[in-house]
Amino acid sequence: MKTEIVSVKGRQIWDSRGRPTVEAEVTLAGGAIGRGLAPAGASRGAHEAIDLRDGGHRFGGMGVDRAVAAVNGELAKALTGLDAADQDGADRVIVDLDGTANKARLGANATVALSMAVLNAAAAAEGLPLWRYLSQGARVRVPLPEIQIFGGGAHAGRRTDVQDFMVMVPHADTVRKALEVTADVYRAAGALMEETGRLSGTADEGGWWPNFSSNEEALVALVQSIEKAGYRPGEDVYISLDVAANELFHEGGYRLPLDNAQLDSAAIVERVARWAREYPILSIEDPVSQDDMTGMTDATRRLGDTVQIIGDDFLVTNAGRVEIAAAQGACNAVLVKVNQAGTVSEAKRALEAARAKGWSTIVSARSGETEDVTIAHLSTGWDAGQLKVGSFARSERMAKWNELLRIEDAMGADAVFAGASAFPAAVAANLTRAKAA
């Protein structure tokens, strides 16, 4: 059997922040090889799978010797002889072997690297690009990019309270055009920051790291950047926010130091709702903290017909949490991070649970990334509709965007760009009406 796993190898490599991470390599009987490289997040939900780190002084406690040993030891022994074409089966073995709810024993950095390596090996054995292997002959869309222009929160020394100020180009005809428009906005934003003396460098994900006096000033600057680039805010280019409110939650309330504000759940929802009224905001991620069901339900009720309300820390790529949130009327979109779940199969189940509820789905990178382009293929092959990678700078980010261009080119005349169709039905319909007007 050409897809039988005959060898598993783990090694330490480095992520985009210069921290150790895990790479897994799987070799099959037919000679095919697959690799998976584990990313790492800075803002993390309490309910997500966790990495295994060595602690101590070496690498500031961030070493991964134990996680690599898990790949080369227990996991290698358990997976050798299995069929890589049975992704669910391989992932069940990984999950059962770890035996914890959050991958704490073997480490999500070990399990996700190995799970992705198995997947890539199986696709290689069939001689197919991963997106085509995943799509199983179905026609799938090239995903709509969600791209950071200004970085804040845990990704940029908390220069702004809001973590990501991003743009989306839903009316583009191709991913190539969407990326070209984004490149114009990114350059214009950098020039604007330099002209106004607010530029301090770049954040973890490559977005500009500016000096703003308030969170709303960043929104104003983003609108100005879109206009400076020659585009119309709310027509050609829309704004997407990752509030990452879990990082703001402290002692029962939300602290926004930049705005000198202490808000309760209702007040932060009202603030975000006001921003959505006054600025061309199309998508908002984690407007409240991971356990604030009342706040998320309120935000979805108030904004869900016109704005994509995404659960990240709130849902942590968990199908069960998606089901609970949907029953309460909270969220209309899920962010899918494979390492947040710990295996490819678990991440796919979260995506499928959201899709069954009529939600939109966004495959996402992490702030600590690698050159691995697997998520570009997952977002396409799973027909997720959207891909969030970070900014339009830094090679670990551009590798994913460039891979989308290759995928679109490979599709040729059959290529379909997700565009506005990537959003929940009500939001997509509103976008279509706005374009027609």
RODREN-255501 format. One record per residue: x, y, z of N, C-alpha, C in turn; residue in three letters. Coordinates in pm, whole numbers, plus 50000, padded with zeros to 5 digits. Layout:
<nodes>
XYZXYZXYZala
...
</nodes>
This chain:
<nodes>
500854988050000500005000050000500885012450000met
500775020549893501705031849877501505042749981lys
500325043050046500075053650145500315049150288thr
500915037350307501265032950443502395041550498glu
502235046150622503265054150688504405044950730ile
505605047750678506765039350712507785046650798val
507685059950803508665067450882508055080550929ser
508345084251054507935097051111509145103551175val
509395116251141510555123351194510135137151241lys
510545140651363510305154051415511605161451432gly
511565174551414512775182551435512385196551485arg
513315203051549513115217051589513475226151473gln
512575235451441512885246151346512555259451414ile
512445270251336512235283651394511035290251329trp
510275297751410509135304851353509505319351323asp
508505327251282508755340851234509165350551344ser
509015346651469509475355051581510835350351633arg
511455340751563512735335551608512625326551729gly
511475320051742511245310651852511225296351799arg
511645286751879511605272951832510175268351806pro
510025259851706508755253151682509035239251626thr
507985231951596508125217851558507815215851410val
508675208251343508385203451209508305188351214glu
507275182751150507145168351140507235164350993ala
507875152950969508035147850834507565133350830glu
506685130350737506125116850724506495111250587val
507035099050586507385092150462506475080050445thr
505975078150322505055067250293505765056050215leu
505125044750212505715032950147506015035450000ala
505205043349933505415046349792506455056949767gly
507065062349874508115072349860507665086649879gly
506365089149888505875102749908506245107850046ala
506535120750053506925127250179506015139250202ile
505575141150325504785152850362505365159250486gly
505295172350492505785179750609504685188550665arg
504745190950795503875200350862504685208450960gly
504475221650961505225230751047504245237651141leu
504485236851269503535242151368503715257151387ala
502615264951374502665279151409502415281051558pro
502465293451604502195296351746501535309951759ala
500525310851844499815323351864500345331351982gly
500105344451977500445353252090499225355552178ala
498095359052116496835360152192496145346652180ser
495925340252293495425326552293494215325252383arg
493225317852335492055315252417492335304552520gly
491675305552634491905296052743491435282052706ala
490555280752608489965267852575490635261052457his
491675266852402492305260952285493395250952323glu
493795242752226494895233452247496175241252275ala
497045235552358498225243052400499515236152355ile
500515244452328501825239152290502535233252412asp
503435224252386504305218852490505655225852479leu
506015233252581507285240452586508145234852699arg
509465236652686510395230352780510535237952912asp
510265251052911510495258953031511985260953055gly
512305266253170513715268553203514245281053136gly
515585282153127516225294353074516495293652924his
516675281852870517025280552730515885285552641arg
516225294352549515245300452458514115307252534phe
514425312452651513405319152730512275310052772gly
512565297152784511545287452823510725282252707gly
511015287052583510185283752468510685271652390met
511655264552441512185252852372511125242352345gly
511385233852245510395223752204511005209652203val
512045207452280512685194252282511695183352322asp
510845186152418509885175952463508845173052356arg
508395183352286507425181352180508035173452064ala
509275176752029509965169351923510165154851964val
510515152652090510675138952140509375131152132ala
508245137952154506945131352143506685126652000ala
507055135151902506905131251762507775119151729val
509025119751771509975109151737509775096451820asn
509045097651930508845086252019507455080352008gly
506585084252102505245078352109504435079851980glu
504475091751923503655094051805504155086251684leu
505465085951666506025078451554505665063651564ala
505785058151682505465044051702503995041251673lys
503125050251717501685048251701501225049751557ala
501875058651479501405061351344502065052451238leu
503225047051267503885038351169502995026251139thr
502775024251010501925013250966500505017450934gly
500105029550974498755034450944498685039350799leu
497455040750750497215045650615497075060950620asp
497985068050555497935082650554496695087950483ala
496105079850396494895084250326493695084850420ala
493805078750537492735079150637493085089950740asp
492825102450704493205113550792492465112850926gln
491185109850922490425108851046491005098051137asp
491365086751078491915075851157493235079451220gly
494125085751144495425089951197495245100151308ala
494325109551286494105119951388493475114151514asp
492615104151500492045097751620493135091151703arg
494085084951637495205078751709496005089351784val
496245100651718496985111651782496235116851905ile
494945119251888494125124651998494055114752114val
493825102152083493705092052188495025089952261asp
496105090552188497415088752250497735100152346leu
497375112352306497605123752396496745122452522asp
495465119752504494585116952616494125128652698gly
494415140852656493945152652729492995160652641thr
492225169452704491255177452629491915188252545ala
493135192352582493775203652515495175200452462asn
495465187752440496755183252384497935186752475lys
497675188052603498705192752696499825182652717ala
499545169752703500575159752734501635159052625arg
501215157752500502175156852390502445170452326leu
501515179752342501675193252288500995195052154gly
500195205652142499535208552015500535211751907ala
501725216851944502745219451842503245206351781asn
503255195551859503625182451805502485176551724ala
501265177051778500135170351712499745177151581thr
499765190651578499345197351456500385195751346val
501655196151381502695194151281502575180351219ala
502355170351302502255156651252500965154551171leu
499865159951218498595158651146498695164751006ser
499295176650996499445182950865500435175350778met
501455169550839502425161750762501765149450700ala
500905142750775500175131250722499325135550603val
498615146650617497755151650510498565154750384leu
499665161850401500495165550286501115153250220asn
501475143350299502035130950244500995123550159ala
499755123050208498705116250135498435122950001ala
498425136349999498225143549873499385141049777ala
500615141049832501785138549749501745124649687ala
501245114949763501155101249713500225100249594ala
499215108949588498285109149476498765118049362glu
499895124849384500425133749281499565146049259gly
498865150449363497945161649352498375173149442leu
498155185749399498295196749493497285194949605pro
497625199449723496785196649839495355201649821leu
495175213649766493815218949752492955209949665trp
493555204249560492785195649471492485182049537arg
493445177249615493245164849690492085166449788tyr
492025177949854490975180449953489605182549888leu
489575188749773488295192049711487605179849650ser
488355169249627487785156549577486935158349451gln
487425166749363486745168749236485675179449236gly
485295184449353484275195049359484875208349314ala
484035216949263484495230349225484535239049350arg
485675244649379485865252649499486315266749462val
486135275849557486465289849533487865293349585arg
488485302849518489705308849571489275318449682val
489845317349802489325325149915489615340049907pro
488725347549969488875362049985489905364950094leu
490945372850066491925376050169491415386450270pro
491845384750393491625394550501493025398350549glu
493435411050528494845414550538495055426550632ile
495965424750725496265435050825497025446850764gln
496595458850799497305471050761497995477150883ile
497265478250995497845482851122497765471551224phe
498855469151294498885459051399498875465451537gly
498185458951630498135463951767498015452351863gly
497475454951981497265444452079498525436552110gly
498375423452128499495414852163500495413352050ala
500145417951930501035416651815501935428651795his
501715439151874502495451451853502625459351983ala
503065452752088503325459552214502135467152269gly
500905462952228499655469352271499655484352239arg
500215487652122500215501552078498805506652055arg
497925497652011496485500352013495825489052090thr
494645491552142493925481052215493365470752118asp
492815475452008492335466451903493545459751839val
493455446751816494635439151774494955440551625gln
493945440351540494175440751395493215450551329asp
493775459451249492985467951160493285463051019phe
492285456950955492515449950829491625455350718met
491915450850595491065454450482490645441950407val
489505443050337488975432450252488455438850124met
488575431350014488175436449882487155426649822val
485925426649871484955416249832484435417349690pro
484575429049627484045430649492485105428549384his
486295424349424487325421049324486875408849244ala
487395407649123487035396249038487955384349059asp
489155386849106490155376349124490935378949252thr
491605368749303492455370949419493645379649380val
494085378449256495175387149209494795401849225arg
493585405449182493155419349193493005423349340lys
492455414649422492295417849564493645420649630ala
494655412949594495985415049651496615427849599leu
496375431049473496925443449417496325455749485glu
495025455449508494375466649578494925467849720val
495065456449788495595456549924497005462049927thr
497825458449829499195463549823499205478749813ala
498285484249733498185498749722497825505049856asp
496855499149927496425504650056497555503350158val
498255492150158499355490150253500435500750233tyr
500825503150107501845513250080501355527150118arg
500105529950087499555543150120499515545250271ala
499185534950345499145536150491500535538850547ala
501545532150495502915534650540503345548950510gly
503005553750390503355567450353502645577450442ala
501365574850471500595583850558501195584350698leu
501595572750750502185572450884503515580050887met
504285578650781505565585750775505365600750764glu
504405604750680504125619050662503655625650790glu
502915618350872502335624150995503165621051119thr
504325614751100505225612151212504725601751309gly
503895592451262503325582551353503855568451329arg
504845567051243505345553751209506415549151307leu
506235536951364507185531551460507815518451415ser
507435513451299507975500651253506855491451210gly
507085478251219506075468451182505815458851297thr
504595453551299504155444551406504535430151372ala
504185420851461504525406651444504095401251309asp
502935405551262502395399951139502675408651017glu
503525418851033503945426750919503175439550895gly
502085441850970501345454350956502125465951016gly
501765478050975502425489851031502155491051180trp
503165495451253503115496751398503155511851428trp
501985518151427501955532751437501705537851579pro
501905550751596501555557551720500215564551703asn
499185559351766497865565551762497495569951903phe
496695580451911496265585352042494965578952087ser
494285571951997493055564752032492845553551931ser
491995544151965491675533451871490925538751750asn
490095548651773489325554251661490225561751563glu
491315567351613492255574051523492815564251420glu
492975551751461493435541451367492405539051258ala
491125539151296490075537451196490055549151097leu
490215561151149490265572951061491445571750966val
492605567751020493805566550937493645555650831ala
492935545050865492735534350767491825539150653leu
490785546450686489935552350582490745561750494val
491575570050557492415579250481493395571750390gln
493895560450438494845552550359494165546650236ser
492935542050254492175536650140491975547650035ile
491595559450082491385570649991492685575049926glu
493755575450002495065579349950495535569949839lys
495125557249852495485547349751494615548349626ala
493595556949630492755559049513491495550649511gly
491085545349626489905536749633488825542949721tyr
487615537649709486465542849784486175533849903arg
486315539350024485995531450144484515527650145pro
484235514850173482865510450177482265507450041gly
483065508749936482645504849801483695495549739glu
484915500449728486005492149675486675484049785asp
486865490349900487625484250010486845485950140val
486785475250218486095475350347487095472550459tyr
486685476050581487525474250699487095461750775ile
488065454550828487825443150917488625445351044ser
488005442651158488665444451288488795431251361leu
489925429051423490045418751527490225426051658asp
489135427151734489195434151863490025426251963val
489985412751952490695403952046490365408152189ala
489065409552217488615415152344489005406752464ala
489325394152441489785385852552491015391652618asn
491865398252537493085404552587492785417152667glu
491595422452652491205434852719490415432352847leu
489985419752865489105416552977489895415153106phe
489455422453210490165422453338489185425553450his
489105416353546488265418153665486845422153628glu
486265414853534484855416553502484535427553404gly
485545434353351485285445053254486365445553148gly
486205454853057487125456352945487915469452960tyr
489235467952968490115479652982490675483252845arg
490425495652804490995501152681491905512752720leu
493175509852752494075520252803494255531952705pro
494285529152576494505539752478493355549852480leu
492155544952509490985553752517490675558052660asp
491505553752754491285556752896489865552652937asn
489505540452898488115535952919488085522652991ala
487095521253080486775508553146485315505653114gln
485055495053036483725492552983483185479153032leu
481865478653052481235465753077480865459552943asp
480245447852947479935440652824479055448852731ser
477985454552783477075462352699477765474452638ala
478675480552715479345492652666480345489552556ala
481065478452566482025475452458481285471552332ile
480145464652346479345461552228478825474352163val
478395483752245477905496452192479015504052121glu
480235503652177481345510652114481655504651977arg
481695491451972481975484751846480845487251746val
479605487151794478455489751706478515503851649ala
478945513351732479075527151682480145527851574arg
481275521251596482305520951492481745515351362trp
480935504751374480365498551254479385507951182ala
478725516551259477815526351198478575537351125arg
479735541351181480425553251133481555550451036glu
481975537851026483085534350938482675522250853tyr
483305520450738482905509450648483435495950695pro
482915491450809483375478950871482495467450825ile
483125457050773482435445550719482555433150807leu
483575433050893483865421050972484455425051106ser
483995418351214484515421051348484765407651417ile
485975405751462486365393351529486475395651680glu
485935386451757485995386751902485735400651961asp
484535406151940484215419152000484095418552152pro
483925406352206483875404352351484765392552387val
484905389752515485845379652562485325365452541ser
486185355852567485925341852534484725335652604gln
484325340952719483195335252793482005344752804asp
482025355552727480945365452734479865362152631asp
479075352052662478015347952570476965358852553met
476625365852661475635376652652476095387452556thr
477365391452570477905401852484477975397652339gly
478395385152314478505380552175477125379252111met
476155374752188474795373852137474255387652103thr
474525397252190474095411052168474735416852042asp
476045414752028476755419951911476215413851783ala
475935400851784475415394051666474005398851632thr
473185400351735471815405251712471825419151652arg
472695427851699472705441651655473365443551519arg
474375435351490475195437951372475165426851267leu
474625415251302474815403351219474215403751080gly
473305413051051472745413850916473675421050819asp
474585429050873475455437050785476945434750811thr
477275428150921478675426250960478915411550995val
480015406350950480455392950987480985393451131gln
480385385751222480805385451361481515372051385ile
482825372751400483665360851403484015356951547ile
483925344051574484415338751700485785332451680gly
486765337551755488125331851753488395325851890asp
488885333851985489035328852122487705323852176asp
486625329352127485285325852171484905311552130phe
485415307052016485045293851962486205283951956leu
487415288951950488675281251949488615268851857val
488075270751737488075260051636487545247051695thr
486415248151764485845236651834484385235051792asn
484065223651731482705221351680481655222251790ala
481975217251910481035217852020480725232152061gly
481725240752064481515254752100480745262051990arg
480965258151864480165263751754478695260451774val
478395248051808477005243851829476355251751943glu
477075253452052476535260852167476285275352130ile
477245281652063477105295652025475925297551929ala
475815288651832474725289851735473365288651802ala
473255279851901471995278151973471595290752048ala
472595298752086472335311152160472215323252069gln
472435321451938472395332751846473655341151851gly
474745335151891476015342251902476915338651784ala
477475348751716478385347351602477615343751474cys
478215347051363477765341951234478935337551148asn
480105335851214481315331451144482275325251244ala
483095315951194484105309551277485475311451216val
486475314351300487865314551258488425300551281leu
489055294951179489565281251186491085281651188val
491655277951303493105276951320493415262551354lys
494155255751267494365241451287495095238851419val
496045247351455496785244651579495955247851703asn
494885255551685493985258451796493195246051834gln
492925237551734492245224951758493245213851790ala
494345213551717495395203751743495575193451633gly
494525191351551494625182351437493785187751322thr
494105183251201493375187551082491905183451091val
491645171151135490265166151138489385174051233ser
489915177651349489135185451445488845199351390glu
489815205251321489615218451261488535217751153ala
488565207151072487555205750967486165203951027lys
486055196751137484745194951200484175208251248arg
485025216951300484555230251342484065238251222ala
484805237451113484395244350991483065239050940leu
482925225950938481685219850888480495222950979glu
480725223651110479655227051202479155241251176ala
480085250451151479715264251122478975265250989ala
479465258250889478825258550758477385253350766arg
477175243050847475825237450862474855247450923ala
475375257350996474535267751056474365279750965lys
474935279250845474845290550753475855301450782gly
476845298450865477905308050898478945308550787trp
479735319150789480925319750704482105313750779ser
483135310150704484295303350762485575309750711thr
486525311650801487785318250769488925309750821ile
489755304550733490965297550777492015307950809val
492745306050920493625316550970495005311451007ser
495985320150987497345317951035497435322251181ala
498635321951237498905326951372499955337951364arg
500155345051473501145355951473502565350751465ser
502815338851519504105332251502503965321951392gly
504455325051271504215316551154505505310651099glu
505335302350998506455296050927506185297450777thr
507085292050697506925292450552505925282150501glu
505345274050588504355263850550503155270650483asp
502745265550368501605271350295500355262550302val
500345252950394499215243750403497885250950415thr
497815261750493496515268250516495965274650389ile
496815278650295496315283850168495555272850095ala
496035260550106495375249250041494115244950119his
494175245350253492995241950332491845251550302leu
492145264450298491085274250276490455272650138ser
491265268250040490735266049905490055252449895thr
490755241949933490215228349918488975225850000gly
488885232050117487685230950199486605240850157trp
486895249250057485965259550011485525268450127asp
486495272350209486185280550327485665294250289ala
486165299850180485695312950137486595324450175gly
487315323050288488165334050334489465328650393gln
490525336850382491815333450439492385345850508leu
492785344150632493395354850711494825350450745lys
495795358150698497205354150713498015364250793val
497555376650799498355387250860498435398650762gly
499605404250745499735416050662500225412650522ser
500495423250445501015421750310502515424850311phe
503195418150402504645419550417505145407650496ala
506445405050491507145394250558506915381050484arg
508005374050463507975362350376507045351350425ser
506925349550558506035338850606504575341950577glu
504265354750557502895358750517502765357950365arg
503735363750294503655364450148503685350550085met
504315340950153504315327250101502895322150082ala
502005325550176500615320950165499875328450055lys
500045341750050499375349449946499865345249808trp
501165343049793501695338749665501165324949626asn
500965316249726500415303049696498995304149643glu
498215313749694496865315849640496925319649493leu
497915327949457498055331749317498355319549230leu
499195310749281499505298549205498265289749190arg
497505288749298496285280549294495305286349194ile
495105299449199494175305849105494645303648961glu
495935304948939496485302748805496285288248760asp
496475278748852496315264548818494875261348783ala
493925268448843492505266048811492155270848672met
492905280548621492665285548487491275291248470gly
490595287248363489265292548333488225288348435ala
488525278148514487565273448615487655281248746asp
488615290248756488825297548881487615306348914ala
487165305249038486085313649090486575320149218val
486575333449221486995340649341485795342049434phe
485985338849562484865338749657484195352349669ala
484985362949683484425376349693483315377449795gly
482235384149759481135386549852480425373749893ala
480535363149811479865350549845480455343949968ser
481595348950016482255343050132481545346150262ala
480605355750261479985360550385478655353550412phe
478175354450536476835349050565475815355250471pro
474725348050447473765351950343473285366450357ala
472925370450479472405383950498473455394450467ala
474685392050511475785401350486476095401950337val
476135390250271476405389650128475325396950049ala
474075395150088472975401950019473085417050035ala
473465421550153473635435850176474765441450090asn
475845433750079476975437949994476525439049848leu
475765429249803475295429249665474395441149636thr
473495444249732472615455849716473425468749711arg
474425469749798475245481749805476005483849674ala
476505472949617477235473949490476305478149378lys
475095472649377474135476049271473715490649279ala
473635495749403473225509749422474325519249375ala
</nodes>
